[in-house]
Amino acid sequence: MKVLIFWDIYGRMGRKALERELPKLKAQYKPDFIIANIENCTSWRWPISEHAREIEKMWVDIMTSWDHIYDQKDKISDYLLQESTRLIRPANFLPYPWNIWKWYVILEKWGYKLLVIQLIWEVFMSHKVENPFLKLKSILAEVPKDTYDACVVDFHRETTAEIYGLWRYFDWDIALLYGTHTHIQTADTHIMEAWTGIIADVGMNGPQDGVIWASPESVFPRFLSGVQRWKITQQLTWKTVISALYAELHIDTKLCTHIEAIRYSY
């Protein structure tokens, strides 16, 4: 079973990059499932329904979110609340008041069944959440192993220690564990001794030459003055970077047999 993952489709440049490059990567890797994080696909805030549907039409099987999920709830709720939505939220957000939104899903295609779960860490985030270790443990206990062929976990966290701790705690239960949030792809892509594929951060898709996503000129005043009220503008010129992850999962062992980081610019 082959999985292709894009993390953080950032703003207009990220959406256009996915639209342009996805057909090429599909032809090269021939994935069975495609996962994309769309939290910043409208701008630096939570996406609007129009852009979620735009990305869904690119044949993305499931879309994930993270800590800004509630920033523009009124502009995404009609898409989120429909029964056929392809967008899930972190599983360990507290249940009130939006607990009806999907927090994990079993994707079914070509005879394969892929369990996709998203978690968010407690440290350096703006929300109070349930402990991700305990929440993942309860989900894996709740979902019978014979109902899926492999489990993939998107772990949204600020530092790298948590993702390696999560892998060790769930030895043999997770086929693929990838980190998100720092926007910069890490160089630690490998298969652990328990046959879990892992990377600390997949990286972002959008402006390569910005400060993450912002124009350098707009963030210099914040760096130089220490005052965080200066207006930030998006970087909309120069090169675009593609950051993705490709993995092959064995349906009998439910573990990872190959993992490969993808990163290039154009």
LOGUSE-714238 format. One record per residue (C-alpha): x, y, z; residue in three letters. Coordinates in steps of 0.05 Angstrom, whole numbers. Layout:
+--------+--------+--------+-----+
!     c1 !     c2 !     c3 !   r !
+--------+--------+--------+-----+
!      X !      Y !      Z ! Ala !
...
+--------+--------+--------+-----+
//
This chain:
+--------+--------+--------+-----+
!     c1 !     c2 !     c3 !   r !
+--------+--------+--------+-----+
!      0 !      0 !      0 ! Met !
!     30 !     67 !    -22 ! Lys !
!     17 !    133 !     13 ! Val !
!     35 !    204 !    -10 ! Leu !
!     31 !    260 !     41 ! Ile !
!     34 !    335 !     32 ! Phe !
!     39 !    377 !     94 ! Trp !
!     16 !    450 !     99 ! Asp !
!    -10 !    473 !     32 ! Ile !
!      5 !    546 !     46 ! Tyr !
!    -38 !    601 !     15 ! Gly !
!    -47 !    615 !    -59 ! Arg !
!     24 !    593 !    -77 ! Met !
!     14 !    527 !    -40 ! Gly !
!    -53 !    512 !    -74 ! Arg !
!    -24 !    527 !   -143 ! Lys !
!     37 !    485 !   -127 ! Ala !
!     -5 !    425 !   -108 ! Leu !
!    -48 !    433 !   -170 ! Glu !
!     13 !    436 !   -215 ! Arg !
!     58 !    383 !   -182 ! Glu !
!      9 !    330 !   -157 ! Leu !
!     -4 !    298 !   -226 ! Pro !
!     72 !    290 !   -236 ! Lys !
!     82 !    259 !   -167 ! Leu !
!     22 !    213 !   -176 ! Lys !
!     52 !    188 !   -241 ! Ala !
!    119 !    177 !   -209 ! Gln !
!     98 !    145 !   -143 ! Tyr !
!     30 !    116 !   -161 ! Lys !
!      1 !    125 !    -90 ! Pro !
!    -61 !     88 !    -66 ! Asp !
!    -77 !    144 !    -17 ! Phe !
!    -61 !    219 !    -16 ! Ile !
!    -63 !    259 !     49 ! Ile !
!    -56 !    335 !     52 ! Ala !
!    -56 !    385 !    108 ! Asn !
!    -97 !    447 !     88 ! Ile !
!    -99 !    490 !    151 ! Glu !
!    -63 !    548 !    118 ! Asn !
!    -89 !    539 !     48 ! Cys !
!   -129 !    603 !     48 ! Thr !
!    -76 !    647 !     82 ! Ser !
!    -43 !    642 !    149 ! Trp !
!   -109 !    624 !    182 ! Arg !
!   -160 !    568 !    178 ! Trp !
!   -184 !    554 !    107 ! Pro !
!   -251 !    571 !     76 ! Ile !
!   -297 !    518 !     48 ! Ser !
!   -284 !    539 !    -24 ! Glu !
!   -210 !    523 !    -18 ! His !
!   -223 !    457 !     18 ! Ala !
!   -268 !    435 !    -39 ! Arg !
!   -216 !    459 !    -90 ! Glu !
!   -163 !    414 !    -59 ! Ile !
!   -212 !    356 !    -52 ! Glu !
!   -222 !    358 !   -128 ! Lys !
!   -148 !    346 !   -138 ! Met !
!   -162 !    274 !   -116 ! Trp !
!   -138 !    283 !    -45 ! Val !
!   -167 !    227 !     -2 ! Asp !
!   -164 !    260 !     66 ! Ile !
!   -145 !    329 !     92 ! Met !
!   -118 !    344 !    161 ! Thr !
!   -116 !    407 !    203 ! Ser !
!    -82 !    429 !    268 ! Trp !
!    -79 !    485 !    320 ! Asp !
!   -114 !    540 !    280 ! His !
!   -174 !    496 !    265 ! Ile !
!   -224 !    543 !    300 ! Tyr !
!   -198 !    610 !    275 ! Asp !
!   -250 !    618 !    220 ! Gln !
!   -301 !    566 !    240 ! Lys !
!   -358 !    605 !    208 ! Asp !
!   -324 !    601 !    139 ! Lys !
!   -309 !    526 !    141 ! Ile !
!   -365 !    496 !    183 ! Ser !
!   -411 !    481 !    123 ! Asp !
!   -357 !    437 !     93 ! Tyr !
!   -335 !    406 !    159 ! Leu !
!   -405 !    388 !    181 ! Leu !
!   -427 !    353 !    117 ! Gln !
!   -427 !    277 !    123 ! Glu !
!   -380 !    268 !     64 ! Ser !
!   -327 !    316 !     90 ! Thr !
!   -255 !    295 !     78 ! Arg !
!   -227 !    340 !    133 ! Leu !
!   -209 !    314 !    202 ! Ile !
!   -187 !    352 !    264 ! Arg !
!   -138 !    333 !    319 ! Pro !
!   -167 !    275 !    359 ! Ala !
!   -146 !    301 !    427 ! Asn !
!   -181 !    368 !    427 ! Phe !
!   -229 !    372 !    485 ! Leu !
!   -299 !    348 !    466 ! Pro !
!   -337 !    413 !    477 ! Tyr !
!   -367 !    446 !    436 ! Pro !
!   -347 !    418 !    367 ! Trp !
!   -338 !    345 !    383 ! Asn !
!   -381 !    323 !    323 ! Ile !
!   -325 !    337 !    274 ! Trp !
!   -286 !    276 !    250 ! Lys !
!   -221 !    262 !    287 ! Trp !
!   -200 !    199 !    252 ! Tyr !
!   -221 !    159 !    192 ! Val !
!   -211 !     92 !    157 ! Ile !
!   -200 !    105 !     83 ! Leu !
!   -221 !     49 !     36 ! Glu !
!   -196 !     44 !    -35 ! Lys !
!   -170 !     -9 !    -83 ! Trp !
!   -185 !    -62 !    -30 ! Gly !
!   -140 !    -27 !     21 ! Tyr !
!   -161 !      3 !     88 ! Lys !
!   -119 !     58 !    119 ! Leu !
!   -131 !     85 !    189 ! Leu !
!   -112 !    159 !    192 ! Val !
!   -108 !    195 !    260 ! Ile !
!    -86 !    266 !    276 ! Gln !
!    -59 !    289 !    344 ! Leu !
!    -35 !    354 !    372 ! Ile !
!     17 !    362 !    428 ! Trp !
!      7 !    400 !    493 ! Glu !
!     72 !    441 !    495 ! Val !
!     78 !    510 !    462 ! Phe !
!      8 !    508 !    433 ! Met !
!    -48 !    557 !    446 ! Ser !
!   -100 !    505 !    464 ! His !
!   -111 !    458 !    523 ! Lys !
!   -118 !    387 !    498 ! Val !
!   -123 !    316 !    522 ! Glu !
!    -57 !    278 !    530 ! Asn !
!    -41 !    253 !    459 ! Pro !
!     -9 !    188 !    485 ! Phe !
!    -71 !    169 !    523 ! Leu !
!   -118 !    191 !    468 ! Lys !
!    -82 !    150 !    415 ! Leu !
!    -82 !     91 !    462 ! Lys !
!   -157 !     96 !    470 ! Ser !
!   -169 !    102 !    395 ! Ile !
!   -126 !     41 !    379 ! Leu !
!   -163 !      2 !    433 ! Ala !
!   -230 !     25 !    404 ! Glu !
!   -216 !      9 !    331 ! Val !
!   -208 !    -67 !    318 ! Pro !
!   -143 !    -83 !    283 ! Lys !
!   -178 !   -127 !    232 ! Asp !
!   -216 !    -66 !    206 ! Thr !
!   -154 !    -33 !    176 ! Tyr !
!    -90 !    -53 !    140 ! Asp !
!    -44 !      1 !    170 ! Ala !
!    -46 !     61 !    215 ! Cys !
!    -18 !    130 !    198 ! Val !
!    -11 !    185 !    250 ! Val !
!     -2 !    260 !    236 ! Asp !
!     28 !    289 !    300 ! Phe !
!     26 !    364 !    304 ! His !
!     79 !    386 !    353 ! Arg !
!    130 !    441 !    366 ! Glu !
!    192 !    401 !    386 ! Thr !
!    221 !    334 !    364 ! Thr !
!    225 !    295 !    429 ! Ala !
!    150 !    282 !    432 ! Glu !
!    147 !    247 !    364 ! Ile !
!    203 !    199 !    382 ! Tyr !
!    171 !    186 !    449 ! Gly !
!    104 !    171 !    416 ! Leu !
!    137 !    122 !    368 ! Trp !
!    170 !     85 !    425 ! Arg !
!    107 !     81 !    466 ! Tyr !
!     68 !     52 !    408 ! Phe !
!    120 !      2 !    382 ! Asp !
!     89 !    -42 !    327 ! Trp !
!     21 !     -6 !    329 ! Asp !
!     36 !     50 !    279 ! Ile !
!     60 !     40 !    208 ! Ala !
!     76 !    114 !    194 ! Leu !
!     86 !    172 !    242 ! Leu !
!    101 !    241 !    215 ! Tyr !
!    110 !    307 !    250 ! Gly !
!     83 !    375 !    229 ! Thr !
!     82 !    448 !    251 ! His !
!    153 !    476 !    244 ! Thr !
!    145 !    484 !    168 ! His !
!    217 !    461 !    155 ! Ile !
!    230 !    391 !    130 ! Gln !
!    276 !    351 !    176 ! Thr !
!    331 !    303 !    152 ! Ala !
!    313 !    244 !    197 ! Asp !
!    269 !    204 !    150 ! Thr !
!    279 !    130 !    167 ! His !
!    246 !     65 !    190 ! Ile !
!    253 !     52 !    264 ! Met !
!    270 !    -17 !    293 ! Glu !
!    196 !    -32 !    304 ! Ala !
!    184 !    -19 !    230 ! Trp !
!    151 !     48 !    239 ! Thr !
!    167 !     99 !    185 ! Gly !
!    182 !    167 !    217 ! Ile !
!    200 !    239 !    201 ! Ile !
!    201 !    295 !    252 ! Ala !
!    172 !    346 !    203 ! Asp !
!    148 !    338 !    132 ! Val !
!    156 !    412 !    115 ! Gly !
!    111 !    462 !     78 ! Met !
!     87 !    475 !      7 ! Asn !
!     90 !    547 !    -13 ! Gly !
!    139 !    605 !    -18 ! Pro !
!    210 !    580 !    -12 ! Gln !
!    242 !    648 !     -3 ! Asp !
!    195 !    675 !     50 ! Gly !
!    204 !    673 !    126 ! Val !
!    162 !    609 !    130 ! Ile !
!    106 !    641 !     89 ! Trp !
!    115 !    716 !    101 ! Ala !
!    153 !    767 !     61 ! Ser !
!    220 !    782 !     96 ! Pro !
!    207 !    857 !     93 ! Glu !
!    143 !    851 !    132 ! Ser !
!    174 !    811 !    189 ! Val !
!    238 !    851 !    198 ! Phe !
!    203 !    903 !    243 ! Pro !
!    181 !    847 !    290 ! Arg !
!    251 !    819 !    294 ! Phe !
!    285 !    886 !    304 ! Leu !
!    235 !    919 !    352 ! Ser !
!    209 !    859 !    391 ! Gly !
!    139 !    887 !    380 ! Val !
!     93 !    834 !    351 ! Gln !
!     38 !    881 !    325 ! Arg !
!     69 !    896 !    258 ! Trp !
!     27 !    873 !    198 ! Lys !
!     54 !    811 !    163 ! Ile !
!     43 !    801 !     88 ! Thr !
!     49 !    737 !     47 ! Gln !
!    109 !    723 !      3 ! Gln !
!     79 !    715 !    -66 ! Leu !
!    140 !    717 !   -112 ! Thr !
!    203 !    678 !   -128 ! Trp !
!    208 !    603 !   -121 ! Lys !
!    157 !    553 !    -94 ! Thr !
!    179 !    494 !    -52 ! Val !
!    146 !    425 !    -52 ! Ile !
!    153 !    384 !     12 ! Ser !
!    121 !    315 !     16 ! Ala !
!    130 !    245 !     43 ! Leu !
!    123 !    179 !      7 ! Tyr !
!    116 !    112 !     43 ! Ala !
!    101 !     40 !     28 ! Glu !
!     62 !      0 !     81 ! Leu !
!     56 !    -76 !     85 ! His !
!    -16 !    -97 !     93 ! Ile !
!      0 !   -164 !    127 ! Asp !
!     48 !   -137 !    180 ! Thr !
!     14 !    -68 !    183 ! Lys !
!     84 !    -37 !    183 ! Leu !
!    128 !      7 !    139 ! Cys !
!    175 !    -22 !     88 ! Thr !
!    198 !     41 !     53 ! His !
!    198 !    116 !     68 ! Ile !
!    223 !    174 !     27 ! Glu !
!    224 !    250 !     38 ! Ala !
!    208 !    293 !    -23 ! Ile !
!    232 !    364 !    -29 ! Arg !
!    246 !    408 !    -89 ! Tyr !
!    232 !    478 !   -115 ! Ser !
!    213 !    509 !   -181 ! Tyr !
+--------+--------+--------+-----+
//
